[in-house]
Amino acid sequence: MKRTWMPTVAGILDIVSGSIAIVWFCIMLAGGLVMRFVPRMPMMLPPLLIGMAVPLIIVAILAIVGGVHALQRKNWGLALAASIAAFFPSWILGIPAIVLVSLSRDEFE
């Protein structure tokens, strides 16, 4: 089996996208929590931010975990799911990751 650079780059793209997303969504979550105590704030805004941030943090964690699996060339399905999850926070990093993981399927155990 020939080892190429594609799973490594896909894993790095997944991890970078997931890391950026975790930071961004944690800021969004904190903003939603702080806005609950601001007077004259629309009542729907804080729960909306919190409700959007929590599932997106889970997606970002999936992108990071699958990126590690792509670097190790284990579990192609999880690596592909991570690349798809990396698409949501950053499509610029997600699309190449999906393509690279798809093209390097036979390199995974």
MODELLER restraints for C-alpha pairs under 7 A, 6 or more apart:
rsr = mdl.restraints
at = mdl.atoms
rsr.add(forms.Gaussian(group=physical.xy_distance, feature=features.Distance(at['CA:1:A'], at['CA:107:A']), mean=6.74, stdev=0.5))
rsr.add(forms.Gaussian(group=physical.xy_distance, feature=features.Distance(at['CA:3:A'], at['CA:107:A']), mean=6.52, stdev=0.5))
rsr.add(forms.Gaussian(group=physical.xy_distance, feature=features.Distance(at['CA:6:A'], at['CA:100:A']), mean=5.34, stdev=0.5))
rsr.add(forms.Gaussian(group=physical.xy_distance, feature=features.Distance(at['CA:6:A'], at['CA:101:A']), mean=6.92, stdev=0.5))
rsr.add(forms.Gaussian(group=physical.xy_distance, feature=features.Distance(at['CA:6:A'], at['CA:104:A']), mean=6.43, stdev=0.5))
rsr.add(forms.Gaussian(group=physical.xy_distance, feature=features.Distance(at['CA:7:A'], at['CA:70:A']), mean=5.51, stdev=0.5))
rsr.add(forms.Gaussian(group=physical.xy_distance, feature=features.Distance(at['CA:7:A'], at['CA:71:A']), mean=6.09, stdev=0.5))
rsr.add(forms.Gaussian(group=physical.xy_distance, feature=features.Distance(at['CA:7:A'], at['CA:73:A']), mean=6.79, stdev=0.5))
rsr.add(forms.Gaussian(group=physical.xy_distance, feature=features.Distance(at['CA:7:A'], at['CA:100:A']), mean=6.45, stdev=0.5))
rsr.add(forms.Gaussian(group=physical.xy_distance, feature=features.Distance(at['CA:7:A'], at['CA:101:A']), mean=5.82, stdev=0.5))
rsr.add(forms.Gaussian(group=physical.xy_distance, feature=features.Distance(at['CA:7:A'], at['CA:104:A']), mean=6.46, stdev=0.5))
rsr.add(forms.Gaussian(group=physical.xy_distance, feature=features.Distance(at['CA:8:A'], at['CA:70:A']), mean=6.56, stdev=0.5))
rsr.add(forms.Gaussian(group=physical.xy_distance, feature=features.Distance(at['CA:8:A'], at['CA:71:A']), mean=4.92, stdev=0.5))
rsr.add(forms.Gaussian(group=physical.xy_distance, feature=features.Distance(at['CA:10:A'], at['CA:70:A']), mean=6.88, stdev=0.5))
rsr.add(forms.Gaussian(group=physical.xy_distance, feature=features.Distance(at['CA:10:A'], at['CA:97:A']), mean=4.38, stdev=0.5))
rsr.add(forms.Gaussian(group=physical.xy_distance, feature=features.Distance(at['CA:10:A'], at['CA:100:A']), mean=5.82, stdev=0.5))
rsr.add(forms.Gaussian(group=physical.xy_distance, feature=features.Distance(at['CA:10:A'], at['CA:101:A']), mean=6.20, stdev=0.5))
rsr.add(forms.Gaussian(group=physical.xy_distance, feature=features.Distance(at['CA:11:A'], at['CA:67:A']), mean=3.94, stdev=0.5))
rsr.add(forms.Gaussian(group=physical.xy_distance, feature=features.Distance(at['CA:11:A'], at['CA:68:A']), mean=6.11, stdev=0.5))
rsr.add(forms.Gaussian(group=physical.xy_distance, feature=features.Distance(at['CA:11:A'], at['CA:70:A']), mean=4.86, stdev=0.5))
rsr.add(forms.Gaussian(group=physical.xy_distance, feature=features.Distance(at['CA:11:A'], at['CA:71:A']), mean=5.14, stdev=0.5))
rsr.add(forms.Gaussian(group=physical.xy_distance, feature=features.Distance(at['CA:12:A'], at['CA:67:A']), mean=6.44, stdev=0.5))
rsr.add(forms.Gaussian(group=physical.xy_distance, feature=features.Distance(at['CA:13:A'], at['CA:93:A']), mean=5.74, stdev=0.5))
rsr.add(forms.Gaussian(group=physical.xy_distance, feature=features.Distance(at['CA:13:A'], at['CA:97:A']), mean=6.13, stdev=0.5))
rsr.add(forms.Gaussian(group=physical.xy_distance, feature=features.Distance(at['CA:14:A'], at['CA:63:A']), mean=5.41, stdev=0.5))
rsr.add(forms.Gaussian(group=physical.xy_distance, feature=features.Distance(at['CA:14:A'], at['CA:64:A']), mean=6.02, stdev=0.5))
rsr.add(forms.Gaussian(group=physical.xy_distance, feature=features.Distance(at['CA:14:A'], at['CA:67:A']), mean=4.91, stdev=0.5))
rsr.add(forms.Gaussian(group=physical.xy_distance, feature=features.Distance(at['CA:14:A'], at['CA:82:A']), mean=6.59, stdev=0.5))
rsr.add(forms.Gaussian(group=physical.xy_distance, feature=features.Distance(at['CA:14:A'], at['CA:83:A']), mean=5.88, stdev=0.5))
rsr.add(forms.Gaussian(group=physical.xy_distance, feature=features.Distance(at['CA:14:A'], at['CA:86:A']), mean=5.52, stdev=0.5))
rsr.add(forms.Gaussian(group=physical.xy_distance, feature=features.Distance(at['CA:14:A'], at['CA:97:A']), mean=6.69, stdev=0.5))
rsr.add(forms.Gaussian(group=physical.xy_distance, feature=features.Distance(at['CA:15:A'], at['CA:63:A']), mean=6.32, stdev=0.5))
rsr.add(forms.Gaussian(group=physical.xy_distance, feature=features.Distance(at['CA:15:A'], at['CA:64:A']), mean=4.54, stdev=0.5))
rsr.add(forms.Gaussian(group=physical.xy_distance, feature=features.Distance(at['CA:15:A'], at['CA:67:A']), mean=5.30, stdev=0.5))
rsr.add(forms.Gaussian(group=physical.xy_distance, feature=features.Distance(at['CA:17:A'], at['CA:86:A']), mean=5.66, stdev=0.5))
rsr.add(forms.Gaussian(group=physical.xy_distance, feature=features.Distance(at['CA:17:A'], at['CA:89:A']), mean=6.64, stdev=0.5))
rsr.add(forms.Gaussian(group=physical.xy_distance, feature=features.Distance(at['CA:17:A'], at['CA:90:A']), mean=6.13, stdev=0.5))
rsr.add(forms.Gaussian(group=physical.xy_distance, feature=features.Distance(at['CA:17:A'], at['CA:93:A']), mean=6.44, stdev=0.5))
rsr.add(forms.Gaussian(group=physical.xy_distance, feature=features.Distance(at['CA:18:A'], at['CA:60:A']), mean=4.35, stdev=0.5))
rsr.add(forms.Gaussian(group=physical.xy_distance, feature=features.Distance(at['CA:18:A'], at['CA:61:A']), mean=6.36, stdev=0.5))
rsr.add(forms.Gaussian(group=physical.xy_distance, feature=features.Distance(at['CA:18:A'], at['CA:63:A']), mean=5.20, stdev=0.5))
rsr.add(forms.Gaussian(group=physical.xy_distance, feature=features.Distance(at['CA:18:A'], at['CA:64:A']), mean=5.28, stdev=0.5))
rsr.add(forms.Gaussian(group=physical.xy_distance, feature=features.Distance(at['CA:18:A'], at['CA:86:A']), mean=6.19, stdev=0.5))
rsr.add(forms.Gaussian(group=physical.xy_distance, feature=features.Distance(at['CA:21:A'], at['CA:60:A']), mean=5.85, stdev=0.5))
rsr.add(forms.Gaussian(group=physical.xy_distance, feature=features.Distance(at['CA:21:A'], at['CA:89:A']), mean=5.73, stdev=0.5))
rsr.add(forms.Gaussian(group=physical.xy_distance, feature=features.Distance(at['CA:22:A'], at['CA:57:A']), mean=5.68, stdev=0.5))
rsr.add(forms.Gaussian(group=physical.xy_distance, feature=features.Distance(at['CA:22:A'], at['CA:60:A']), mean=5.88, stdev=0.5))
rsr.add(forms.Gaussian(group=physical.xy_distance, feature=features.Distance(at['CA:25:A'], at['CA:53:A']), mean=5.30, stdev=0.5))
rsr.add(forms.Gaussian(group=physical.xy_distance, feature=features.Distance(at['CA:25:A'], at['CA:56:A']), mean=6.92, stdev=0.5))
rsr.add(forms.Gaussian(group=physical.xy_distance, feature=features.Distance(at['CA:25:A'], at['CA:57:A']), mean=6.17, stdev=0.5))
rsr.add(forms.Gaussian(group=physical.xy_distance, feature=features.Distance(at['CA:28:A'], at['CA:49:A']), mean=6.46, stdev=0.5))
rsr.add(forms.Gaussian(group=physical.xy_distance, feature=features.Distance(at['CA:28:A'], at['CA:53:A']), mean=6.32, stdev=0.5))
rsr.add(forms.Gaussian(group=physical.xy_distance, feature=features.Distance(at['CA:29:A'], at['CA:49:A']), mean=6.41, stdev=0.5))
rsr.add(forms.Gaussian(group=physical.xy_distance, feature=features.Distance(at['CA:29:A'], at['CA:50:A']), mean=5.20, stdev=0.5))
rsr.add(forms.Gaussian(group=physical.xy_distance, feature=features.Distance(at['CA:29:A'], at['CA:53:A']), mean=5.59, stdev=0.5))
rsr.add(forms.Gaussian(group=physical.xy_distance, feature=features.Distance(at['CA:32:A'], at['CA:46:A']), mean=4.33, stdev=0.5))
rsr.add(forms.Gaussian(group=physical.xy_distance, feature=features.Distance(at['CA:32:A'], at['CA:47:A']), mean=6.82, stdev=0.5))
rsr.add(forms.Gaussian(group=physical.xy_distance, feature=features.Distance(at['CA:32:A'], at['CA:49:A']), mean=5.27, stdev=0.5))
rsr.add(forms.Gaussian(group=physical.xy_distance, feature=features.Distance(at['CA:32:A'], at['CA:50:A']), mean=5.54, stdev=0.5))
rsr.add(forms.Gaussian(group=physical.xy_distance, feature=features.Distance(at['CA:33:A'], at['CA:46:A']), mean=6.48, stdev=0.5))
rsr.add(forms.Gaussian(group=physical.xy_distance, feature=features.Distance(at['CA:35:A'], at['CA:46:A']), mean=5.82, stdev=0.5))
rsr.add(forms.Gaussian(group=physical.xy_distance, feature=features.Distance(at['CA:36:A'], at['CA:46:A']), mean=5.83, stdev=0.5))
rsr.add(forms.Gaussian(group=physical.xy_distance, feature=features.Distance(at['CA:59:A'], at['CA:85:A']), mean=5.77, stdev=0.5))
rsr.add(forms.Gaussian(group=physical.xy_distance, feature=features.Distance(at['CA:60:A'], at['CA:85:A']), mean=6.92, stdev=0.5))
rsr.add(forms.Gaussian(group=physical.xy_distance, feature=features.Distance(at['CA:60:A'], at['CA:86:A']), mean=6.94, stdev=0.5))
rsr.add(forms.Gaussian(group=physical.xy_distance, feature=features.Distance(at['CA:62:A'], at['CA:82:A']), mean=5.70, stdev=0.5))
rsr.add(forms.Gaussian(group=physical.xy_distance, feature=features.Distance(at['CA:62:A'], at['CA:85:A']), mean=6.81, stdev=0.5))
rsr.add(forms.Gaussian(group=physical.xy_distance, feature=features.Distance(at['CA:63:A'], at['CA:82:A']), mean=4.13, stdev=0.5))
rsr.add(forms.Gaussian(group=physical.xy_distance, feature=features.Distance(at['CA:63:A'], at['CA:83:A']), mean=6.44, stdev=0.5))
rsr.add(forms.Gaussian(group=physical.xy_distance, feature=features.Distance(at['CA:63:A'], at['CA:85:A']), mean=5.50, stdev=0.5))
rsr.add(forms.Gaussian(group=physical.xy_distance, feature=features.Distance(at['CA:63:A'], at['CA:86:A']), mean=5.37, stdev=0.5))
rsr.add(forms.Gaussian(group=physical.xy_distance, feature=features.Distance(at['CA:66:A'], at['CA:78:A']), mean=5.39, stdev=0.5))
rsr.add(forms.Gaussian(group=physical.xy_distance, feature=features.Distance(at['CA:66:A'], at['CA:79:A']), mean=4.54, stdev=0.5))
rsr.add(forms.Gaussian(group=physical.xy_distance, feature=features.Distance(at['CA:66:A'], at['CA:82:A']), mean=4.64, stdev=0.5))
rsr.add(forms.Gaussian(group=physical.xy_distance, feature=features.Distance(at['CA:67:A'], at['CA:79:A']), mean=6.15, stdev=0.5))
rsr.add(forms.Gaussian(group=physical.xy_distance, feature=features.Distance(at['CA:67:A'], at['CA:82:A']), mean=6.34, stdev=0.5))
rsr.add(forms.Gaussian(group=physical.xy_distance, feature=features.Distance(at['CA:69:A'], at['CA:75:A']), mean=6.48, stdev=0.5))
rsr.add(forms.Gaussian(group=physical.xy_distance, feature=features.Distance(at['CA:69:A'], at['CA:79:A']), mean=5.96, stdev=0.5))
rsr.add(forms.Gaussian(group=physical.xy_distance, feature=features.Distance(at['CA:70:A'], at['CA:79:A']), mean=5.18, stdev=0.5))
rsr.add(forms.Gaussian(group=physical.xy_distance, feature=features.Distance(at['CA:73:A'], at['CA:107:A']), mean=6.65, stdev=0.5))
rsr.add(forms.Gaussian(group=physical.xy_distance, feature=features.Distance(at['CA:73:A'], at['CA:108:A']), mean=4.71, stdev=0.5))
rsr.add(forms.Gaussian(group=physical.xy_distance, feature=features.Distance(at['CA:73:A'], at['CA:109:A']), mean=6.54, stdev=0.5))
rsr.add(forms.Gaussian(group=physical.xy_distance, feature=features.Distance(at['CA:74:A'], at['CA:108:A']), mean=5.33, stdev=0.5))
rsr.add(forms.Gaussian(group=physical.xy_distance, feature=features.Distance(at['CA:74:A'], at['CA:109:A']), mean=5.30, stdev=0.5))
rsr.add(forms.Gaussian(group=physical.xy_distance, feature=features.Distance(at['CA:75:A'], at['CA:108:A']), mean=6.51, stdev=0.5))
rsr.add(forms.Gaussian(group=physical.xy_distance, feature=features.Distance(at['CA:75:A'], at['CA:109:A']), mean=6.51, stdev=0.5))
rsr.add(forms.Gaussian(group=physical.xy_distance, feature=features.Distance(at['CA:76:A'], at['CA:105:A']), mean=6.48, stdev=0.5))
rsr.add(forms.Gaussian(group=physical.xy_distance, feature=features.Distance(at['CA:76:A'], at['CA:108:A']), mean=5.76, stdev=0.5))
rsr.add(forms.Gaussian(group=physical.xy_distance, feature=features.Distance(at['CA:79:A'], at['CA:101:A']), mean=6.96, stdev=0.5))
rsr.add(forms.Gaussian(group=physical.xy_distance, feature=features.Distance(at['CA:80:A'], at['CA:98:A']), mean=6.41, stdev=0.5))
rsr.add(forms.Gaussian(group=physical.xy_distance, feature=features.Distance(at['CA:80:A'], at['CA:101:A']), mean=6.06, stdev=0.5))
rsr.add(forms.Gaussian(group=physical.xy_distance, feature=features.Distance(at['CA:83:A'], at['CA:94:A']), mean=5.78, stdev=0.5))
rsr.add(forms.Gaussian(group=physical.xy_distance, feature=features.Distance(at['CA:83:A'], at['CA:97:A']), mean=5.35, stdev=0.5))
rsr.add(forms.Gaussian(group=physical.xy_distance, feature=features.Distance(at['CA:83:A'], at['CA:98:A']), mean=5.00, stdev=0.5))
rsr.add(forms.Gaussian(group=physical.xy_distance, feature=features.Distance(at['CA:84:A'], at['CA:94:A']), mean=6.50, stdev=0.5))
rsr.add(forms.Gaussian(group=physical.xy_distance, feature=features.Distance(at['CA:84:A'], at['CA:98:A']), mean=6.22, stdev=0.5))
rsr.add(forms.Gaussian(group=physical.xy_distance, feature=features.Distance(at['CA:86:A'], at['CA:94:A']), mean=4.81, stdev=0.5))
rsr.add(forms.Gaussian(group=physical.xy_distance, feature=features.Distance(at['CA:87:A'], at['CA:93:A']), mean=6.73, stdev=0.5))
rsr.add(forms.Gaussian(group=physical.xy_distance, feature=features.Distance(at['CA:87:A'], at['CA:94:A']), mean=3.74, stdev=0.5))
rsr.add(forms.Gaussian(group=physical.xy_distance, feature=features.Distance(at['CA:87:A'], at['CA:95:A']), mean=6.19, stdev=0.5))
